[in-house]
Amino acid sequence: MNTQMGNNPLLDFSGLPRFAEFKPEFVTPAIDRLLSEARAAVERALAAETPAEWAAFVAPLDDANEKLGRAWGQVSHLHSVMDSPELREVYNANLQKITVYYAELGQNEALFAKFKALKAGPGYAALSPSRKKIVENELRDFRLGGAELPTDKKARFMRVQEELAQLSAKFEENLLDATNDFALYVDDAAQLAGVPDDVLAMMKAAAEADDKAGFKLTLHMPSYLPMMQYADNRDLREQVYRAYVTRASEFGKPELDNTPLIASILALRREAATLLGFASYAEISLAAKMADTPADVLKFLDELGVRARPYAEKDYAELKAFARDELGMDDPQAWDNTYVSEKLSVARYSFSDQEVKQYFPEPRVLAGLFKLIETLYGLHVREDKAPVWHPDVKFYILTDHGGQRVGQFYLDLYARASKRGGAWMDDVITRRKTADGIQTPVAYLNCNFSGPVGDTPEGGKRPALFTHDEVITLFHETGHGLHHLLTQIEELGVSGINGVEWDAVELPSQFMENFCWEWDVLKHMTAHVDTGAPLPRELFDRMLAAKNFQSGLQTLRQIEFASFDMRLHDDFDPSGPRTALDLINDIRSQVAVIVPPAYNRFPNNFSHIFAGGYAAGYYSYKWAEVLSADAYALFEDEAEGYGGVLNPEVGHRFWSEILAQGGARPALESFKAFRGREPTIDALLRHNGMA
């Protein structure tokens, strides 16, 4: 065995990933070996004489596929957070091999027959509910994977899957490259009037890193959002806005234009649906979700839109009146709306996001988050040591009262040029029972916040400061993380987030967001960065009063995106004369109160649906918000008798009935076990000020 294979960290499954030793040249030999071992495991499973015995058939497949998934998961993660030309090249080369393997697996008729025999066999009745759910999921996924197709159609279906994987990766890469391609250097600080001092310090440091004078403006969120929110210079706002909303479009470098990729992705998804006998790709997507049909989803979105529209119209009328009367803007444009909203919010509620941000230094926020986890679930979080991929990354261990490890997680909070945008959770290791005992889970939590900038008066480094919206984002991703880490299921296929319906997977994350509006939580996680004073109760009350500021507009915006996604994958013909841009413009004319300028190319950077797994599933955010708001309402219902919402008894019930169950039973059953009834939309409307 050569040294590259013998000391390849991607082939070590004895513990945590060895990120410090990772090199792109390790990827191909590791993936080739693991693919070979996985295919051999498939052959052994097919040769097993006792398919009705789990240990002889399913378990060996799980073992092989888990190793492949863990190794490839590390590569995919690094591609997302530490992108480089060398890593990108090996990622794309091996992505095709990975895609082919899973497509072959999904089309394996003999394997499909084994699972059908397992269900029909005498041993099926004795299987645990978790194992029965895995068998049901496998049978469904074989059908969706093309196992029942004739040979010629199987080959075409596999080529479609390969092409889709490559196009989705290219979509994300184009968006990252287009985002990084923009840089605007401003020499005169007066041009940046209104921009907060800590943001200016970040921009100045970014310019210095490029050996430039002045300030560097980028399209990364820590730079872009403060420009839109605070910069008094209207022309500069327009310039930055235009660059942001035209990323990866025909207005930039031709090689980074996602327009042809959108058309190709949609055509291939439609072809895949046709091959499988579905009327649309949306029907394939919904086969593994709570919602039954595209019509059900669109009806849900339409009904929510009807409820939200009067509030959105009122929000926009107030914004335009304020812009006219207080700021002298008779006709506010898209690049003005965030700026005007901030001014209106300050005028109405007497505080700014920038003022609040000073009370949320990173160490205090994390301490408050961890205290909440301890209060609700009786678990402890402490920082630990592990190899990481960047010096800014932190690592934590989650233990119970007896000191036993429950799980671990990495926390990568700050934006950088090598990291894709947004915030997300992903799994590193999944809980399962092995011959050596229980394998504890590990998760990645990733955000794109501003890092620490500047020094304290005492000469130390100032901590990173988070806006309240960023705190909410952190809690959201932690909710996903807890869903993965607190599972009690021991079967890989339905442990943690595995097997959970996509339109229910946002329930735990959106549930966690509610605690960011509770005084009993915030008072433990705030301290002014300069004085150490806690967030004043009076300021918190003003924040609470502003909680639903423009919630009508925000709700309609989500409905616009979700309707576009569902229509795009349901009744839109990608080979017809109309484009995705035409479709979203149609939907805006029906749904939106604020219509962006004609040059806006939102579809070109909608990576959620073209590169992120949310195709015909973006509605999940609103669908799951109904579940999460209704779940949180139980904490509110019990608050009076307990003395607040931080009720460990209800917390443990949420853990045992929802978080612990993973995908071992339908999400609706888990919700009803927790809540005692079917979900209703009432709590969502109340939480959004639209009751």
Summary of the structure (lengths in Angstrom):
residues: 691
radius of gyration: 25.4
end to end distance: 66.9
largest distance: 80.5
contacts: 2281
relative contact order: 0.10
helix: 60%
strand: 7%
